[in-house]
Amino acid sequence: MRRLPAELLRLDVDRLALFTRWDVWPILVEQIGDIYPACNCFVWSKLNLGRGNCRHMGSSHEFCYVSARAQHMMRVDGRRPANVVACKTLHTSQLVHPTQKPLAICEHLVQCLAGPDEVILDPFTGAGSIGVAAVRTGRRFIGMELDDEHFETARARLAEACQDDADESRAA
Ligand SMILES: C[S@@+](CC[C@H](N)C(=O)[O-])C[C@H]1O[C@@H](n2cnc3c(N)ncnc32)[C@H](O)[C@@H]1O
């Protein structure tokens, strides 16, 4: 298991959400727990089984390591948010990235962790789902993506989300 990039530990952030597996969780605690202590375990319940065989139970959830200062107030639609959200995985025909997350999950997390107009950083942007969620919920966004093709996909999705947002503002 490789150590987390040092850059991640140097970022001046006080809230963090990392999707991870149950068996990686203890490693996260060991590596970042003193700087970013977990305050919650968010669970995305996928409502269907991942691939595999009958030697193991079928995986139908993902864990997300959440760290936030005690002073940070979490509100989604004005209410205290739940730490389990059920949402089907995207159908392969809908995917523009192999591990693309549904916008409902991204919007829930974005609203839990950032207030309106705050900046969200996703250093592993993929197809930009967190960015689109940020635009749709009135947050600002900085993304990083290694792969040129995924970067272009994310850029196009973000441009479309910004355009939709501008159109809605004009119509209101
Ligand atoms: C799990 S995917 C993110 C999917 C995204 N949440 C979505 O819904 O579209 C992780 C992405 O991180 C990118 N990645 C991996 N290492 C990276 C690095 N060091 N810097 C920037 N991007 C990286 C990969 O190319 C991949 O597209």
The ligand as an SDF file (V2000), in Angstrom:
LIG
                    3D

 27 29  0  0  0  0  0  0  0  0999 V2000
  -12.2850    7.4220   -8.9990 C   0  0  0  0  0  0  0  0  0  0  0  0
  -11.9520    8.4400  -10.3770 S   0  0  0  0  0  0  0  0  0  0  0  0
  -12.9540    9.8450  -10.0090 C   0  0  0  0  0  0  0  0  0  0  0  0
  -14.3410    9.7130  -10.5700 C   0  0  0  0  0  0  0  0  0  0  0  0
  -15.1860   10.9370  -10.2420 C   0  0  0  0  0  0  0  0  0  0  0  0
  -15.5300   10.9680   -8.8350 N   0  0  0  0  0  0  0  0  0  0  0  0
  -16.4450   10.9780  -11.0760 C   0  0  0  0  0  0  0  0  0  0  0  0
  -17.5360   10.7430  -10.5450 O   0  0  0  0  0  0  0  0  0  0  0  0
  -16.3310   11.2100  -12.2710 O   0  0  0  0  0  0  0  0  0  0  0  0
  -10.3430    9.0090  -10.0000 C   0  0  0  0  0  0  0  0  0  0  0  0
   -9.6850    9.8510  -11.0860 C   0  0  0  0  0  0  0  0  0  0  0  0
   -8.4750   10.3520  -10.5560 O   0  0  0  0  0  0  0  0  0  0  0  0
   -7.5160   10.4560  -11.5960 C   0  0  0  0  0  0  0  0  0  0  0  0
   -6.1860   10.4800  -10.9750 N   0  0  0  0  0  0  0  0  0  0  0  0
   -5.4710    9.4650  -10.4570 C   0  0  0  0  0  0  0  0  0  0  0  0
   -4.3050    9.9030   -9.9480 N   0  0  0  0  0  0  0  0  0  0  0  0
   -4.2840   11.2500  -10.1290 C   0  0  0  0  0  0  0  0  0  0  0  0
   -3.3670   12.2690   -9.8000 C   0  0  0  0  0  0  0  0  0  0  0  0
   -2.2190   11.9800   -9.1760 N   0  0  0  0  0  0  0  0  0  0  0  0
   -3.6650   13.5500  -10.1020 N   0  0  0  0  0  0  0  0  0  0  0  0
   -4.8420   13.8370  -10.7400 C   0  0  0  0  0  0  0  0  0  0  0  0
   -5.7640   12.9090  -11.0870 N   0  0  0  0  0  0  0  0  0  0  0  0
   -5.4860   11.6320  -10.7800 C   0  0  0  0  0  0  0  0  0  0  0  0
   -7.7970    9.2530  -12.4860 C   0  0  0  0  0  0  0  0  0  0  0  0
   -7.3660    9.4900  -13.8180 O   0  0  0  0  0  0  0  0  0  0  0  0
   -9.3300    9.1090  -12.3640 C   0  0  0  0  0  0  0  0  0  0  0  0
   -9.9820    9.7200  -13.4710 O   0  0  0  0  0  0  0  0  0  0  0  0
  1  2  1  0
  2  3  1  0
  2 10  1  0
  3  4  1  0
  4  5  1  0
  5  6  1  0
  5  7  1  0
  7  8  2  0
  7  9  1  0
 10 11  1  0
 11 12  1  0
 11 26  1  0
 12 13  1  0
 13 14  1  0
 13 24  1  0
 14 15  1  0
 14 23  1  0
 15 16  2  0
 16 17  1  0
 17 18  1  0
 17 23  2  0
 18 19  1  0
 18 20  2  0
 20 21  1  0
 21 22  2  0
 22 23  1  0
 24 25  1  0
 24 26  1  0
 26 27  1  0
M  CHG  2   2   1   9  -1
M  END
$$$$
